[in-house]
């Protein structure tokens, strides 16, 4: 069996990405606008995982990490996350921020620290996730790169 390939999302992937996000309870607002900064994992031609980055100068919003259930607990989420870090650093991102309602422990295990949502200022606040796609109860976290 060939291991899944991780590659940049293509415009034709938008619907499949949105379907995967919807099936895992994640918001889809803003995906198409930032699709050029999304990565997908493909197996047998199908998208089995996704992660997104919304760059805002030297800050970036990490969003939309989702893996199909049958591929979970096999390192796919970590592989997507690790590749996103490489991409973010290459784009000059110095700080990643995320909002999560379910994965704060997972991200804490990868170096993210909780911060107050109100401490996020500037252009990053214009993202769909900060404007309401994520509930106000979502945990806000940051990682300095």
RAWO-V317888 format. One record per backbone hydrogen bond with DSSP energy under -0.5 kcal/mol. NH is the residue of the N-H (numbers start at 1). CO is the residue of the C=O. Records with the same first field share a line. If there is no record, write none. Layout:
NH->CO, CO
//
This chain:
5->42
7->5, 40
9->38
13->10
14->11
17->13
18->14
19->15
20->16
21->17
22->18
23->19
24->20, 21
25->22
26->21
31->28
34->30, 31
35->32
37->34
38->35
39->51
40->7
41->49
42->5
43->46
46->43
48->41, 46
49->41
50->66
51->39
52->63
53->37
54->61
55->53
56->59
59->56
60->95
61->54
62->60, 97
63->52, 61
66->50, 64
68->48
71->68
72->69
74->71
76->71
79->75
80->76
81->77
82->78
83->79
84->80
85->81
86->82
87->83
88->84
89->85
90->86
91->87
92->89
93->88
94->58
95->58
96->143
97->60
98->141
100->139
107->103
108->104
109->105
110->107
111->108
112->107
113->142
115->140
119->116
120->117
121->119
124->121
125->122
126->123
127->124
131->127
132->129
133->128
134->129
138->135
139->100
140->115
141->98
142->113
143->96
145->94, 143
//
